[in-house]
């Protein structure tokens, strides 16, 4: 049984109880939305240890995913473990292992054990890794290699997997005719498209979708239907390739729901700011009331070294429009693998974006955090201000760096004696009800 089929049968699972408590919603309300597919709880039955499950979908808090993983040019498991610990420490909701270098199976199983939160992978990366080691060429992959990689991930306990099944052979043939400024930038999408064109065969993840659904149902693996043709430049946003793939993904989503398999759909990518809201509306109009998961989106292509900021702008807008899961970017995007400090920077930026969006989507719940911070600021309660900060460590370090005003009831060095709550001390006596 999957979380979706349990919800349809009217049975409340332990995962549903946990999510309902975390989100302050009724379990029956949650189960109804899970039965329809508008909310998912990725939770692989084969995962060996207890994790903190999260719900993703309409009516819940916007979630943030952190990507980590090795590459063919840099493979250091200890570094990835540190990144996983950093993601957990700073409250990532989910984590994805994108490793394609080293022993990816061992890396995945290690990170699964080190990060007791919802965990995702991209199976085509394991297939690529296997092909390089065995055949010395990804073009030598067989259909079985594609499928075995997916089943290996499911068996190991991965909660959700990105499957590039919306890109078909017919679409791949158009890639060179549609003259994109940045081409195809999805690594998994490029591997799949190149393989199809080389062998003149259909995408194994598309032609064997029924088999994927059998495996997913067996382990309760959630499909994250990937956007192999996402734009890699704001100049390529919403071209024919991207839209054709989304149409296929919408059909595959409905097929999975018929089998009781949980699904979320992935989105771009690079999108100019004036098209971000339109992207969400277009996607939702095609896929229906299904969780939407976006990378960024990046609203400019020139922010190298600061892409976590450029993309957090798009993330806030997209989440306010209805995106349910945000995939973070770090300052090292387009430049190198991130280190642990950059993982933190990206995650904090995206948690800010997610909360900003929740102030639009679920204001009555989200606003309580801001109300508490306003109360602490008005009363010069520095202990509470620091504790409520999204990054308490950094806030405390900045506040104390001059060595002045270490305690409560005194101004900070920004305004000093001109502090508004010192010059008009009566303001500090306002109750929260009066302030409203």
N, C-alpha and C positions, 0 to 999 in steps of 0.2 A: 504494500500500500504506500502511496505517496502522500505528502501533506495535502495535496489537492484532492485526491480521492477520499481521504479521511474527512476533509471538510465537507465534501459533497455528501458523505454518508452521515453527516451530523455528529461526528466524533471529534472531541476536543483533545488534541495532543498536548504533551508537555511543552513542546516548542510553542504552540499557540498560547498556552497559559503564560509562558515567560514573556512573549512579545506583547501580549495584551497588557500585562503588568507594566512593562517598560514604557509602553506608549499611552498608558492610561485610557484604554478603550475596552469595551465589552467584548468578551470572547466570542459571543454569538455574532456580533457585528463583524469581527475579524474573520470568523469562519465563513460567513456569507461572501465576503469579498475574496477570500481565498478560493472558494468554490467557483467563482466566476473568472478568476485569473487576474483580478485587478490588484491583488496583493500576493506576494510570494514569501515563503520562508525557506531559503536554500538550506538543506540539512540532509547530508548523505547518511543513509542508514549504516554504511560500512565504516564511518569515521570512528577510529578506535578510542578517542577520548572525548570527554564532555566539553562542549564549546558554548560560548554565549551566542545564541542565535539572534538574528535580527530580521525584522519584517521590512519588506521593500514594496512600496506601492502607494496608491492614492489614499490620502487621509492620515498617513504616517509621517514621521520626521524624515527629512531628506538625509540620505545616507552618503557616506564618503568611502571610496575604495582607494587603497594604496597598492601600486605596482612595485614589485621588487623582482630580482632574478638575475642570473648570470647571462653572459653573452659568449659568443665563440672567441672573443678577444680578451675577455676578462672573466675568470672563473675562480671566485674565492667564497667558499661556503660560509666561513666565519663572518665575512662582511654581510652576507645576506641574512644570517641569523641576527646580527646586530640591527639591521634594518627592520626585520620582523619584530624584534623587541621594541624598537622605536615606534613602529606603527601601533602596536598594542598599547604602549605607555601613553601615547598622545591621542588615544581614543579613535583609531580608525574603526569603521564598522565592518569592513571586509578587507581582505588582502588577496592579491593575485600573484602567483609565481609565474613569471614569464621566462623562465630559464630556457636557454637553448644551447648552452655550453656546459661541458663537464658531464657528470653522471646525473642527468636530469631526473631520473627516477629516485635516486638517493637524495638529491637536493629537495625534491618535492616532499618526500616522506619526512625528511628532517624538519622542513619548514612547517609542515602540517602539525608536527608535534610541538614546535616552538611557538606557534601562534594559535591560541585557542579561540579564534574568532572565525567567522564565515570565510571560506577559502575557495578561491577560483583558480583556474589554469586555462591554457590554450593548447589543447592536445596536438595541434599541427606542429608545434615547436618540438615536441618529443619525436614526432615522425621525422621531422627535418634532422634533428640530432642523430637519430638512428641511421638515416640515409647517408649522412656525411661519414659516419663511422664505418658502416658496413659496405656501402657502395661508392663512397667518395663523391657522390652527386645526388642532390635531392630529386633530380629527374628520374632516378632509378627506383623511386618509391613505387610500391605496389598498392592496390586498393586495400589489401589486407593490412599493410603497414599503417595506412590512415586510420582504419577501424581499430586495430590493436592499440594504437596510441590512446584513442578515446576510452577503450575499455580498461586499459591500465590505470588511467586517471580516475575513472569511476571506482574501480576496485580498491584503490588506495584511500578512498574516502573524500575525494574532492567534492565540495558542495555544489559548485556551478562551473560550467565549462563554456568557453567561447568557441562556438562552432561556426566556421565560415561556410555555411551551406546555402546562402542566398545568391552566391555568385555561380552562375551556370556557364556551360561551355559557350552558349550563344552570346552571353554578355561578355565573356572573356575575349571573344573574337572581335569585339568592338573597341577594345581598349586602345589599340594603336590608331584607330580612326578618330576617336574622340581625343582631340589634342589638348590634354590637360597641361596646365602650367607646371604642376608638381607630379604628374603621373599618378601611379598607384603607390600609396605610402604605407598601407597595411602590410606588415611582414607576412602574416599568415595568408592574406589575400594574394600577395604576389607569388608566394610559393604555390598556392593552389592554382592560380591562373596560369602560371608558367607550366605546371605539370599538365594541365588540361590541353594547352596549346601544343605542347611537345608530343603528347601521346594521342591527341585528337580523341580524347575520352571525356565523359561527363565527370563533374566533381563527385568524388566518392562519398562525400558527406551529404550530397544532394540525392544521388541515385540510391544510396543505402540509408536513407532517412528512417525507414521503417525499422531497420536494425538498430540504429542509434536510439530510437524511442524504446525499443525492447530493453536495451541496456539501462537507459535512463530510468525506466519504470522499475527495474529490478533493484537499483540502488537508491532511488529517489534523487537523481542528479538533476539539477535545474539547468535548462538550456539558456545560455546567454547568446542569442543569435547575432553573430558578429557582422560588422559593417566592413567587409573586405574592400569596399570601394569608397570609403569615406574620403572627403577632400583633404588634401595635404597642403592646400593653399586657400586663402579666402577667395582667390580668383576662380577656384573650381567648385565652389559651393553650389549644391543643388543642380548639378548637371545630370544628363540622362543616365549615366552609369549608376550614380548614387540612388536615383529614384527607382530605376528598374530593379535594383537589388532589394530595396525596401518593399516593393510590391511582392517579390518572391518571399521575403521574410514574413510578411503579413500572412501569406497563405500557409507557410510552414508553422507559424504560431497557432493557427486554428487547428491544424492537424495534430499538433502536440497536445493541445487542450482536450481534444477528443479522446486521447489516451490517458488523460489525467496527469500530464507532465507539466510541471511549472516552467514558465518562460518569462524572460525579460528580453528586451530588444535593445541593441546597441546603436548609438548614433555618433555623429561626427564630434571631433575633427576640427577643422578650420572653417569658421563661419563669420562673416562680417557682422558687426554688432546689430545692424538694422535687419538682419535676417535670422537672428537667433530665435526670437519668439515665433517667427513664421516656421522655422524648422520644427519646433516642438509641436506646433499645431498641425503641420503637414504629417509628421510621423504618427501622431495620435489619431489623426483622421484615417490613416491606413491600417495601423496595427490594432486600433481599438483601445479599450481601457486596460492596457497591459503596462507593467512597469517599463519605463524608458531609462536607459543607462547611457550617459554621454561622456566622452573624453574631452574635457574642457567645457565648451568649445573655445578654441583660441580665436580671439577677435582681431588679431594682427599677426603678421608673419615676421616682425622685426624685433621681437623682445627677447632675443637670445640672452640667457643668463637671468632673465626675469620672466620666463614663460609661466611660472606659477602665478604671477600677478595678472598677466595678460589673459590667461585662461580662467582665472577666478572671476574676472569680470563677466565673461560669457557664462560661466557656471552659475553665478547668482541669477542672471537673467533667465537662463534656461530652467533652473529649478523653480523660480517664481512662476514660470509658465506651466509647470507640471512635471518636470523631470524628477525622477524618484531616486536615482543613484548617480553620484558624480564620481568619475574617475579622475583622480588628481593628476597634475603635472608638477614637476619639480623645477628648480632653477637650471638643472642640467639638461632639460629636454632639448633635443636636437644637437647636443654637444657631447655627452658622455653618460655612462651609467651614473646614477646618483649615489652619493654617500649618505650615511645615516643622518647627518645634519641637514642635508637637502631633502631627505624624506620628511623630516620634521617640518621644514619650511613649507613644503608643498601641502602637507596634511593640514597644518594650521590655516593656511590660506583658504583651503577648500572647506574646512569646518566653518570658517567665517562666512563664506559664500552660502553654505547650506543653511546656516542659522538665519542669515539675511533673507533667504527665500522662505524659510518657515514662518518668519514674521508676516509674510503675505499669505501663505497657504493655511497655516494652523495658528493664527495670531494669538488666540486666547491662551493656548498652551505655551507657545514660544516666548511670548512677551514677559512671562514671569521672571525669566533670567534677567532681562533688561531692567525690569522694575526693581529687582533686588540690587542690581548694580547702581541704579540711580539713587536709591535710598542710601547705599553705602557712601557714594560720592558726596551726597548732600550733607551727610553727618560726619564727614571726614573720618570714616571708619576704614583705615588703610588695610587692616587685617582682612576685612571682608572684601574690599575691592580687589586685593591680590588673589584671594581664594576664588573669587568669581570670574577672574580673567580667563580667557580661553587658553592662555599660555602663562600660568602663574609664575613659573620660574623666570621667564624673561621680564615679566612685569615687575617682579620683586627686585631683579638685578638692576633695572633702570631706575626704579624708585629710590634705591639705596646707594646709588653710585657716587653721589656727592658727599655722603656721610652726614647729611643734614636731615632734620625732621624725621627721626626714625620711628616715632610713635603715632598714635591716633590723635585726633583733635587739633592737628597742626597742618598748615598748608604745605604743598609741595613746592619745589624750586621754580616751577613754571611761572606762577603768579606771586609767590611769596606773600608779603603783607597786603597785596592787592587782591588776595583771594576773595571771591564773591561771597563765600560762606563765612569769612572773617569780617569783612566790611559790613555785611548785612547778616549778622548772626541769627536773626530771627527766622531766616529761611531754613535753618537747620532743624527748627522745631516743627516744621510741617509734618503732618502724618501722611502716610502713603495714600490714604483716602482723600485728603485735601488736595494732594498733588495731582490726583487724577482729575 
